[in-house]
């Protein structure tokens, strides 16, 4: 049995999220929460919200025990990119890409 949570269109790039995902993959939920709480990156705070939501879904919807849960899957996929332009030299336009990502966490119960 598993429970999942997804946050879409999060305003950070998937490339910046992937090293944070690797920190918690396979860990217990309590250990993952501690790791994310003390990681000093913007993405860690966003991923902590998604992890807490997945744990709450497991506990309330699927009646799983919180102490038996572990993070089975964590992913950060690329979301839509907002395209903006800034004025450049000699009347040119320089592109600015504001990237977003979709964060997902799947928790399962250890047997």
Beta strands, then each sheet from edge to edge (+ up, - down):
strand 1: 2-10
strand 2: 69-78
strand 3: 82-87
strand 4: 93-98
strand 5: 101-109
sheet 1: 1+ 5- 2+
sheet 2: 3+ 4-
end
